Amino acid sequence: MEFFIKNTKFSFNRAWLVLTALLMSALVAVSFTSCKSDDDDDLPSGVEYLSSDSLLIGTWNGGTELYPESYKISKNDFSNGYYEGNELCVRNISSSSGYIYIKYTKSMNADWSYSENAPDVGKWYAISYKNLTDDTISISGAYKYGGATSTETLDEAVSEFTIENGYFGTYSDCTRQ
């Protein structure tokens, strides 16, 4: 009988340890799945990821015959034939205007060429849009003489690249392709 009690105690202790280990593993797993990763940092107030049903998505053509322009916007990527970016976020000012924020994947070098190794790659930039309809849009990349060409963070881009700060002086009128 004594052997049986010792064996029962041993089995109970072992079962308790196994149960505790399983519970701890479950808690750790739940905590990891509920935590945000570094890639899911909170967006600045009023900024959201571009939705797949946004009117912005598409290919927009404008400019002149001598200087044609084309902007390609997808849920995740932006390109105008020169600079490109991903991690698209938007801040809507109205139903037909706002800002698109991109993280450069290709930008301008000091010699005016564009590459994936340019100094601004990996930094944030903004594009303003207005007059958005099903078929038309006016687009302007952020530019101000002496102003920033990019920012380290999205928060800084939201704060820096605004019409009120003197960026976005010239817009291209485009139509949907």
N, C-alpha and C positions, 0 to 999 in steps of 0.2 A: 504494500500500500504506500509506503514511504517513497518507493521508486516511482510509482504512478503519480504522486503529488509533485515530486521534483520535475518529472517529465511534463506534467501539465503546466507547472510554472514556467518551465523553459519554453513550451509551445505557446503559452499565453504571451510571454515577453517577446518572443520572436514575432508573433502575429501583430503585437502592438507596434513594434519597430517597423514592420513592413507596412502597416496601415498608416503610420505617421509619415513614412517616406513617400508613400503614394499621395497622401494629402498635400504634403509640401511640394511635390512635383507638380500637382495639379494647380496649386496656388501660384507657383512660379510661372507656369505656362499661361495661366489666365492673365497674370500681370504683364507678361511680355506681349501678349496679343492685344491688350487694351492700351498699352503705351504707344505714343506716336513715335515714329522713327525720325531721324534727322531730316529725311526727305519730306516729311509731312509737317514741317514747322508751321505754326499759325500764320495765316496771311494777315496783312495789315487790314485795318478796319475799312470796309467797303470794297475790298478786293476779293475776287473769287476766281477759281479756275475756269477757263473757257469751257462752256458746255458744248456737247456734240451737236446740239440743235441751234446754235447761235447763228444769227444772220451774218455775222462776220466771216464765217467759214466759206471759203471759195477762192477763186482766182479773180482778181480785180485788175483791169487794164485801164491805163490812162496815159497822160503825157501828150506828147506831140509826135508827129511822124518822124521828126528829126531826133527827138528824145523820148522814145516810148518807155513806159513804166509798166511793170507787172508785179503785183503783190499776191503771194500765195499764202493763205491762212488756213491751217488745219487745227484740229483740237489741240495738238501738241507742238506744232512747228509754224514758224513764220519765215518767209523769204521774199526778197525783192530783187533777186538776181545779183545782188552785191553782198549785203550783210544778211545773216541768218540767225535764228535763235529758237530756243525751245522753252519749256516750262511756262507756257503762255498763261498769263493771268490778265484779268480785265477789271477795270473800275468804271462802271457805267455812271455817266453824269446825267443822262436822260435816256429815253428809249432809242434815240438816234445818235448819241454821242458819248464819248468816253475815252479811255486810255487802254492800250494794250501794252503789257509789260513782257519783255522777253529776256532770257538769259542768252547772251551772245554765244553762238557756236562758230561763227565766222564774222570777222569784222575787218576794219581798215588798218593797214600798216602805215608807218610813217611815210613810205614812198607812194601812197595812194592806192596800192594794190590791196586786195582782200585775201585773207587766208584764215585757216583754222588755228594758226599760231599767233595771231595778232595780239597786241597787249590787252585789248578789251575783252577777249574771249573769256567766258566764265563770269563776266560781270553783267549787270542789269542795264537795260535800255528801255525807252518808251516810245510808242507811236500813238499819236492822237488821231481820233476819227470823229467825223461829224456827218450830218446829212445822210445817215444810213437808212436805206430802204431795201426792198427785195432786190433791186437792180442797180443801185448806185451807192457810192460812198466817197467821201473826201478824206484823204489820208495825208498825214504829215509826220515825218520822223523828227525826234527831238533835236533841235539845233538852236544854239544861241552863241553869238560871237563871244569868245572867252568863257563859254559855259562848259559844263561837264559833257564828256562823250559817253560816260558810263558811270555806274556806281557799284560799290562792293555788295550792297544788299538791296533787296526788294523794297524794304522800308525807306531807304535813302532814295531810290528811284521814284517812289510815290511822292515823296516830299520835294525832290529837286525838279523833276521833269513835269512842269505844269505850265499852262498858258499864262497864269498869273506871274510866274517867274521869268517870262519873256521867251519861252521856247515855243515852237510850233507856229512860226510866222507865215509859212507858205504851205498850202494844201494842194494836193493833186486830186482832181476830180476823176473818178474811175467808174467804170461800169463792170458788172459781173460778166465773166466769160461764159 
